[in-house]
């Protein structure tokens, strides 16, 4: 008996085969199933798509003779392409589409049916990005900065900001936006954002906080991340800085800056006095007309001498 059943299954599989029997899709997406059958035997038979756990009592949703349930008319179709196969296409998937379906050929006494299992879920969360909504250099003046967390993919995503702690991380805010200001920055720490939904969860890159001058107001702190350009609070640079200055380095840099400025100021007053420079330029300017007069007189005297040589006086 078992052998006969296996033979019958083999014959059915040769008569009707589908390229997919298990489909895992996300909300709003689509799927296409293509089934081949013996065209010489079932070319003119009705084909249909039905839903239900039991092949004997499944509900017909659409068939190749023009019937389609109202809820399916705008987003599904079944096409008998004969030699190209039987094509079932369903788009704009919903969570309610999850279940057991059957692709079938109408046949006297016993329809030929293939079981299809479909699971529709929310789109998985993608690793979120974090970025500041204003210039990071505001932290050098004790101004607040807002960081935003956002995942480019995923449905019904929840965002939570954490501070890395031991043994457990500390929740900072259940929001995409994290507000940083002097009153809530009390120690050097690492932060990250967790994006999650019913399907999956992903963490962002770490954001590091480094306090240079602790205070409840007008503090100085740095915000650093590998996804952001680094900066420091002594000089504004457009290129990333590979070093992070501590409070002692800030004081040392400030001292060097003052000494350099003082030296430059001293050097600007060294050299010749201003009155001497003015006198030198006046003398130089006066020499030009004097040289011109001397040159003119020389030419005049030369002409007189030549004239006397040509016309000597007779005494």
Beta strands, then each sheet from edge to edge (+ up, - down):
strand 1: 16-18
strand 2: 22-26
strand 3: 31-37
strand 4: 47-51
strand 5: 59-63
strand 6: 76-80
strand 7: 86-90
strand 8: 99-105
strand 9: 112-121
strand 10: 129-132
strand 11: 145-150
strand 12: 158-163
strand 13: 170-173
strand 14: 177-180
strand 15: 189-196
strand 16: 201-203
strand 17: 207-213
strand 18: 220-224
sheet 1: 1+ 3- 7+ 6-
sheet 2: 2+ 9+ 8- 4+ 5-
sheet 3: 10+ 11- 14+
sheet 4: 13+ 12- 15+ 16-
sheet 5: 13+ 12- 15+ 17- 18+
end
